[in-house]
Every structure is written in structure tokens, then in C-alpha cells.
């Protein structure tokens, strides 16, 4: 990929994200006083070697393997850098880790990133204004999963049932609450657990949970694991329900989990999705940001062998 194309990409990703999150490559507000002479090309700066920590999510999600692939590209191609991927609580944890400098990169859903950057919603009074978007990853779909033997076929059927809304503090948990709140339900309508993806699988297998909630790229390993040993059903989020959710929270859009994505699920399942990005701190070296994005887009074939969700990581999507 040419330098010109990468510069164009870095300069336009914030628009592609459809969010008011400035990109590292120049979407930040201009300085009040223009400099009299052009600044030196930041791509001429030597790279400053350092350890890089990725905030990901649970082992059974999509961020961990995808970010592991990006970390591997960095370790093989950028001399002096050592990238590692950390298991975290997911999107909400990751933006806080990036803001504080405890992680240099972190996967996050675009709704989480927007609310964090603006200090609204779940981040009211906690404006994380140093966040920047590096590149888009993939759409993440709501997976509301039960066993085929259960009598649960719709969101309404979950009322009164044992329902896991996701790991505490995760983007998954917040989106789950947004969905059922927009549809007129409250916490009191369910017997709520707050389990990580692997824990949800174990609880569904041993019969201590009726329904688990995931918001992930497709397919995700934890649901694949469940579907290899138990017949599963993915509960639809109907277009009418998506319309209600979108009216309350305009981050989410109608989509489909295609038939065959998981063993035994032989019909298309209507659902909703949200985008995801890699977030970084505004102080990340421009040259480093450029090199990471360059590595990603020059090695998409490799990333797609790591996880098929990378099929949706494209120049067009930013």
C-alpha cells in the first residue's frame, strides 16, 4: 500500500466511523494560532520503540484473537516493539485503559467510544477526551442464545427467565440493557446474571442459565463451542424491535446473522449490530499510528486467517 493511500486513510477514518471521535491523523480541532511555516513531516520522525498493550475482552470473544493477529504483525515487523494482548472487561474497560495510558490500544464498540469521548450516557461526568480512533475492525452483532430445547423463541419469552447480560462493566452488558430498556423491560423482568462469554457457555451447558447475551463479530468461538455440544437457538431481534432500539439509541442498526454461521442454526436470524474500532490515545506517535494501520491493511489476508470477522476490515470501512 502506498504512503499516499495510508495518509488518505488516516485522514478520513473519523468520517467513515460516523462518529465525532477525532482521528490521530488530523481530525482533531485545529490549533488557534497557525504556525508561520509548515511543520516537519511527522512520518520522517524515527520510531520510538516501546511495549504496546492491547486491551481486548474475554477469551471467548472476537477482540482477543483479532487483536492478537495485529500484535503478531507488530512484533514481526516493527523492530524494538513488543505488543501483548490483555484479557479485559471489554469495550468500556478498554477506553478507560487507553485514556489512562495503562493500555496503548483497545478494541471498543463505536457507541462506547462516542459516549466516552463526549462524556455522555454511561460516561456522564467522565469525559475521555484523549481517545482517538485508529481504524475500524468489524460489525458486532447481538447474539441472544438459548438451547433448542428451551421454550424461548422471542425477547418477550425471556421475561422471568435466568438471563445473563454480559460481564459487569462491559459494552455487552450496556448494550443488552439498552435493548431491553428500549423495548419497555426493566431488570425486574428477568432473573439477571452478569457472566463473561465463557461463563455463559458453561452455565447454558449445565442448565443453570436460560439465555445468554453476546455482542460480537461473527462467528465467535464461545458460541461455536456451545453449538458443537448442544443444539442452540438464536433469538431474533425483529426489525420492529430494532426500530424501537434505534429510536432510543441511534448507534444500532438492523442486520442478519446468516444461516450456517453456527452449527444447527439453519435459518437467517434478524438481529442488530454496532461498529467497532481500535482506540488509541491522542499522544500516540503519528509515525507509529501510520505504521500500525499500514501493517493492518497490507496484511488483511493474514488477519482473515486469524478470524473471519476480519473479512469486514476493509479500506472502504475505514
C-alpha positions as CSV (number, residue, x, y, z in Angstrom):
1,X,0.0,0.0,0.0
2,X,1.4,3.4,-0.9
3,X,2.1,6.1,1.6
4,X,-0.4,8.4,-0.1
5,X,-3.2,5.9,0.3
6,X,-2.3,5.4,4.0
7,X,-2.3,9.1,4.6
8,X,-5.6,9.4,2.9
9,X,-7.0,6.6,5.1
10,X,-5.6,8.1,8.3
11,X,-7.2,11.4,7.4
12,X,-10.6,10.1,6.6
13,X,-11.4,7.3,9.1
14,X,-13.2,9.6,11.5
15,X,-15.8,10.3,8.8
16,X,-16.1,6.6,8.0
17,X,-16.8,5.8,11.6
18,X,-19.8,8.2,11.5
19,X,-18.8,9.4,15.0
20,X,-17.4,12.6,16.4
21,X,-14.2,10.9,17.5
22,X,-11.1,12.7,16.1
23,X,-8.6,10.6,14.3
24,X,-5.0,10.6,15.1
25,X,-4.4,11.7,11.6
26,X,-5.8,15.2,11.7
27,X,-9.4,15.2,12.7
28,X,-8.6,16.9,16.0
29,X,-9.5,20.6,16.3
30,X,-7.0,23.0,14.7
31,X,-4.7,25.0,16.9
32,X,-5.9,28.5,17.5
33,X,-2.8,30.2,16.1
34,X,-1.5,29.0,12.7
35,X,2.2,28.3,12.5
36,X,4.0,30.6,10.1
37,X,5.9,27.7,8.4
38,X,4.9,24.1,7.6
39,X,5.7,21.6,10.3
40,X,8.2,18.8,9.5
41,X,6.7,15.7,8.1
42,X,5.8,13.6,11.1
43,X,6.4,10.4,9.1
44,X,10.1,11.4,8.9
45,X,10.4,11.0,12.7
46,X,12.2,7.9,13.8
47,X,10.0,5.3,15.6
48,X,10.4,5.3,19.4
49,X,10.5,1.6,20.4
50,X,8.2,0.7,23.3
51,X,6.0,-2.0,24.8
52,X,2.4,-1.9,23.5
53,X,-0.5,-3.3,25.4
54,X,-3.8,-4.1,23.7
55,X,-7.0,-4.1,25.8
56,X,-9.2,-6.8,24.3
57,X,-12.0,-8.6,26.1
58,X,-12.8,-12.2,27.1
59,X,-11.1,-15.2,25.5
60,X,-14.4,-16.3,24.0
61,X,-15.0,-13.1,22.2
62,X,-13.7,-11.7,18.9
63,X,-11.4,-8.8,20.0
64,X,-8.9,-11.2,21.6
65,X,-8.0,-13.2,18.5
66,X,-8.2,-10.2,16.1
67,X,-6.0,-8.0,18.3
68,X,-3.7,-10.9,18.8
69,X,-3.2,-11.0,15.0
70,X,-2.4,-7.3,14.9
71,X,0.0,-7.7,17.8
72,X,1.8,-10.5,15.9
73,X,2.2,-8.3,12.9
74,X,3.7,-5.6,15.1
75,X,6.1,-8.0,16.8
76,X,7.3,-9.4,13.5
77,X,7.7,-6.2,11.6
78,X,8.4,-3.3,13.9
79,X,11.9,-3.6,15.4
80,X,12.1,-2.8,19.1
81,X,8.3,-3.1,19.7
82,X,6.7,-5.8,21.9
83,X,2.9,-6.0,21.7
84,X,0.8,-8.1,24.0
85,X,-2.9,-8.6,24.3
86,X,-4.6,-8.4,27.7
87,X,-7.9,-10.0,28.7
88,X,-10.1,-7.2,30.0
89,X,-13.7,-6.4,30.7
90,X,-14.2,-5.3,27.1
91,X,-15.1,-2.0,25.4
92,X,-15.9,0.1,28.5
93,X,-12.8,-1.1,30.3
94,X,-10.6,-0.6,27.2
95,X,-11.5,3.1,26.6
96,X,-10.6,3.8,30.2
97,X,-7.4,1.9,30.0
98,X,-6.4,3.8,26.8
99,X,-7.3,7.2,28.4
100,X,-5.2,6.4,31.5
101,X,-2.3,5.1,29.5
102,X,-2.5,1.6,31.0
103,X,-3.1,0.3,27.5
104,X,-1.9,1.9,24.3
105,X,-4.6,0.3,22.1
106,X,-8.0,-1.1,22.8
107,X,-10.9,-2.6,21.0
108,X,-14.2,-0.8,21.5
109,X,-17.7,-0.6,20.1
110,X,-18.4,2.7,18.4
111,X,-21.3,3.6,20.7
112,X,-19.0,3.2,23.7
113,X,-16.3,5.3,22.0
114,X,-18.6,8.1,21.2
115,X,-20.2,8.3,24.6
116,X,-16.8,8.1,26.3
117,X,-15.3,10.8,24.1
118,X,-18.3,13.2,24.6
119,X,-18.8,12.3,28.3
120,X,-22.4,11.3,27.9
121,X,-24.6,8.3,28.6
122,X,-22.7,5.8,30.7
123,X,-19.8,8.2,30.8
124,X,-21.7,11.2,32.2
125,X,-19.2,13.3,34.2
126,X,-16.3,11.2,32.8
127,X,-15.3,12.7,29.5
128,X,-12.4,10.7,28.0
129,X,-11.3,13.4,25.6
130,X,-7.9,11.9,24.7
131,X,-9.4,9.0,22.8
132,X,-8.8,8.7,19.1
133,X,-9.9,6.1,16.5
134,X,-7.1,4.3,14.7
135,X,-9.1,2.1,12.3
136,X,-12.4,0.2,12.0
137,X,-12.5,-3.5,12.8
138,X,-15.9,-5.2,12.1
139,X,-19.6,-5.0,12.8
140,X,-20.6,-6.7,16.1
141,X,-24.0,-8.5,16.2
142,X,-26.3,-9.1,19.1
143,X,-26.5,-12.9,19.8
144,X,-29.2,-13.8,22.2
145,X,-28.6,-17.5,22.7
146,X,-30.6,-20.3,24.3
147,X,-30.7,-24.1,23.9
148,X,-33.0,-25.5,21.3
149,X,-34.8,-27.5,24.0
150,X,-36.0,-24.3,25.7
151,X,-39.4,-22.7,25.2
152,X,-37.8,-19.3,24.5
153,X,-38.4,-18.0,20.9
154,X,-38.6,-14.2,21.4
155,X,-37.3,-11.5,23.7
156,X,-40.7,-11.4,25.3
157,X,-40.3,-15.1,26.2
158,X,-37.2,-14.2,28.3
159,X,-39.3,-12.5,31.0
160,X,-39.0,-14.4,34.2
161,X,-36.1,-16.5,32.9
162,X,-32.5,-16.7,34.0
163,X,-30.7,-14.2,31.7
164,X,-27.0,-13.3,31.6
165,X,-26.5,-9.7,30.3
166,X,-22.7,-10.0,30.0
167,X,-19.6,-9.3,32.1
168,X,-20.0,-6.4,34.6
169,X,-19.0,-3.1,33.1
170,X,-18.6,-4.4,29.5
171,X,-20.0,-2.9,26.4
172,X,-22.0,-6.1,26.0
173,X,-23.8,-5.6,29.3
174,X,-24.6,-1.9,28.5
175,X,-26.0,-2.7,25.0
176,X,-28.1,-5.6,26.4
177,X,-29.6,-3.1,28.9
178,X,-30.2,-0.5,26.2
179,X,-32.0,-3.1,24.1
180,X,-34.4,-4.4,26.7
181,X,-35.0,-0.9,28.2
182,X,-35.9,0.5,24.7
183,X,-38.4,-2.4,24.4
184,X,-40.1,-1.5,27.7
185,X,-38.4,-4.0,30.1
186,X,-36.6,-3.5,33.3
187,X,-34.1,-5.5,35.4
188,X,-37.0,-6.7,37.5
189,X,-38.5,-8.6,34.4
190,X,-35.6,-11.1,34.4
191,X,-33.5,-13.2,36.8
192,X,-30.2,-11.5,35.8
193,X,-26.7,-12.8,35.9
194,X,-23.6,-10.9,34.7
195,X,-21.4,-13.5,33.2
196,X,-18.5,-13.4,30.8
197,X,-18.8,-15.3,27.5
198,X,-17.1,-18.5,28.7
199,X,-19.1,-18.5,31.8
200,X,-22.3,-18.1,29.8
201,X,-21.4,-21.2,27.8
202,X,-20.7,-23.2,30.9
203,X,-24.0,-22.1,32.6
204,X,-26.1,-22.9,29.5
205,X,-24.4,-26.3,29.2
206,X,-25.1,-27.2,32.9
207,X,-28.6,-25.8,32.9
208,X,-28.1,-23.0,35.4
209,X,-28.8,-20.3,32.8
210,X,-31.7,-20.0,30.3
211,X,-30.4,-17.3,28.0
212,X,-27.0,-15.6,27.3
213,X,-26.3,-12.4,25.5
214,X,-23.3,-11.6,23.3
215,X,-22.4,-8.6,21.2
216,X,-19.6,-9.8,19.0
217,X,-18.2,-10.2,15.5
218,X,-19.4,-13.3,13.7
219,X,-18.7,-16.1,14.3
220,X,-17.4,-16.1,17.9
221,X,-15.5,-19.0,19.4
222,X,-17.6,-19.4,22.6
223,X,-20.9,-19.8,20.7
224,X,-19.1,-22.2,18.3
225,X,-18.0,-24.2,21.3
226,X,-21.6,-24.3,22.7
227,X,-23.1,-25.3,19.4
228,X,-20.7,-28.2,18.9
229,X,-22.1,-30.0,22.0
230,X,-25.6,-28.6,22.4
231,X,-28.3,-27.7,19.9
232,X,-28.8,-23.9,20.1
233,X,-31.3,-21.3,19.1
234,X,-30.5,-17.7,18.4
235,X,-33.4,-15.5,19.4
236,X,-34.3,-12.8,16.8
237,X,-34.3,-9.1,17.3
238,X,-37.0,-8.3,14.9
239,X,-36.9,-5.3,12.5
240,X,-39.7,-3.7,14.6
241,X,-37.7,-4.2,17.8
242,X,-34.6,-2.8,16.1
243,X,-36.6,0.3,15.1
244,X,-37.6,0.9,18.7
245,X,-34.0,0.5,19.9
246,X,-32.6,2.7,17.1
247,X,-35.1,5.5,18.0
248,X,-33.8,5.5,21.6
249,X,-30.1,4.7,20.8
250,X,-29.2,5.6,17.3
251,X,-25.9,3.6,17.3
252,X,-27.6,0.3,16.4
253,X,-28.8,-0.9,13.1
254,X,-30.7,-3.9,11.7
255,X,-28.7,-6.8,10.4
256,X,-28.7,-10.5,9.9
257,X,-26.8,-13.5,11.4
258,X,-26.7,-15.7,8.3
259,X,-27.8,-19.3,8.3
260,X,-24.9,-21.7,8.9
261,X,-22.9,-19.2,10.9
262,X,-23.2,-21.7,13.8
263,X,-23.8,-25.4,13.8
264,X,-27.5,-26.2,13.8
265,X,-28.7,-22.7,13.1
266,X,-30.0,-23.2,9.6
267,X,-32.1,-20.1,9.1
268,X,-31.1,-16.4,8.8
269,X,-31.7,-14.7,12.2
270,X,-32.6,-11.0,12.2
271,X,-30.6,-9.0,14.7
272,X,-28.9,-5.7,15.2
273,X,-25.3,-4.6,15.0
274,X,-22.9,-1.8,16.1
275,X,-19.4,-1.0,14.7
276,X,-16.1,-1.5,16.4
277,X,-12.8,0.3,16.3
278,X,-9.3,0.2,17.7
279,X,-9.0,3.2,20.0
280,X,-5.6,4.9,20.9
281,X,-4.5,7.9,23.0
282,X,-4.1,11.2,21.3
283,X,-0.4,11.2,22.3
284,X,0.5,8.1,20.3
285,X,3.3,8.9,17.9
286,X,1.9,9.8,14.5
287,X,4.5,7.6,12.8
288,X,3.6,4.6,14.9
289,X,-0.1,5.1,14.1
290,X,0.8,5.2,10.4
291,X,2.9,2.0,10.6
292,X,0.3,0.0,12.5
293,X,-2.5,1.0,10.1
294,X,-0.2,0.2,7.2
295,X,0.6,-3.2,8.6
296,X,-3.1,-4.0,9.1
297,X,-4.2,-3.1,5.6
298,X,-1.3,-4.7,3.9
299,X,-1.9,-8.0,5.8
300,X,-5.7,-8.4,5.7
301,X,-5.3,-11.9,4.2
302,X,-3.3,-12.9,7.2
303,X,-5.8,-11.4,9.7
304,X,-8.6,-13.2,7.9
305,X,-6.9,-16.5,8.7
306,X,-6.8,-15.4,12.4
307,X,-10.5,-14.6,12.5
308,X,-13.1,-14.5,9.7
309,X,-14.6,-11.3,11.2
310,X,-11.6,-9.6,9.5
311,X,-13.4,-10.1,6.2
312,X,-15.2,-6.9,7.2
313,X,-12.0,-5.0,7.9
314,X,-11.6,-3.1,4.6
315,X,-10.2,0.2,3.3
316,X,-13.8,1.2,2.4
317,X,-15.0,0.7,6.0
318,X,-12.0,2.7,7.3
